[in-house]
Amino acid sequence: MNAEARSTQTNPELVLKALLDSPSPGPRLSEIGSVAEVGDGIAIVAGLERALSDELLQFASGVQGIVLDLEPGRLGVVLLGPSDRVAVGESVLRSHKVVSARVGHALLGRVVDALGNPQDGRGEIKSEATRPVEMDAPKILDRQAITRPLATGIKVIDAAVPVGLGQRQLVIGDRQTGKTSLAVDAILNQKSSDLICIYCAIGQRGDAVAKVVGAIREGGMMERSIVMSAGDEGAAGLAYVAPYAALTMAEHFSDEGRDVLVVLDDLTHHARSYRELSLLLRRPPGREAFPGDIFYIHARLLERAGQFTPKAGGGSITVLPVVETQAENLSAYIPTNLISITDGQIYLSPRLVRKNQFPAVDLGVSVSRVGGKAQSKAFRSVAGNLRVTLSQFEELEDFARFGTRLDDATRARLTRGAAVRASLRQAERDPIPAIEQLAVLVTAMDGGFDGLSEADTFRVMTAIRTAAARDLDDIAKRISQNAVLDDDDRNRMITLGRNARKALEERDGANP
């Protein structure tokens, strides 16, 4: 250090002169508002005349909020934290940013909130990358046809209600019909693929989310999954933001060319949280208030899914939104909206639950408007006969309740239909590989389960699955290459099924 510099540091007058001679900073405009009212999950802010819609605000207490309503002299703000920490009169600052969520590979294997903050007690997430939770849906020219199947590992879905990568397939049904279990099983079946899975719990109880996390971890899928929890005990604003943040995280991976499966469980709670916010903000009835804009908030969410072109990243986002019905009312407002937005629905019927049919998929109401084009050729050859057999059986089953006399042909159809429906039963947390599914279904359509009790049907199915995994490896490889099942393949499966049933009968005969 030279003598001139040392003298400048030790002489206060020289320091002051240097500061006065330096260029002065330009004026900086800063707006400071104040909280006029606080409600349960919302705040009314005054004094921020230049704030923009969807802008993120920072409260003095540390809570953040989103501007949802713009009115003269007041802002309706949705809080993203506990409202009891916000007091009337405290200062509010603009951030000049929209609400964003963390994205990236560091989130894999973690349980996070709607903004990507850790919720699992495993320390901070080492990801600085963020993206706005509200993004425009990809343009039509950035999309391409859905041509690849999403294997769920569930027989009735893969065969009769197939889902393609990039599809939006609604899972709908009353409470306690197995909607969450079906979605979790679809996640567990991706262990043999390279899909990234995001499970977004909206308004769910903490113990229910913990069970899902435990199932995903036990199934070996946690390292390629993100669990987002916006629980019923949290702020309604976080529940409102959560599904958009889940799609934002998925878009980060799809831009890298990855395939992503997103489960939104469920959008009924999402609509309720939005309704709560609308009522608290005293929005006037009309298109901008509940229920008129529920279609819009869900449409702009689900339109972000799809199969994208190589120019747009080349990845895909498949969404399984879950919605709850009441007393099987499919024509209610929110279910009807979602049915019209999505590419098909999987309807879980309480009537089938009462018959102990799990998964309780009602094929008469369930439909896939896209996935059939992406379905593998092997499953496509089985699906048509399966639907026809079950639909005929259900008609005859209702007719037979009247106790009328049935001819032999009708009785045989009833027996075959009951056996085929029994073959579609599947234990929870037990996704089945394609070759095992096809061996069971081909055996059922051939009559391999006719006349068997429920317990014996399950025992024969278990034997068929074991034999198929052991003896049909060559067929499994060709199925993975989208080959068609030929007559020889069918005959081998039928023979395998007959041998399994014969072994059961011989074993029971030896042990009466």
Disulfide bonds with the S-S distance in Angstrom:
none
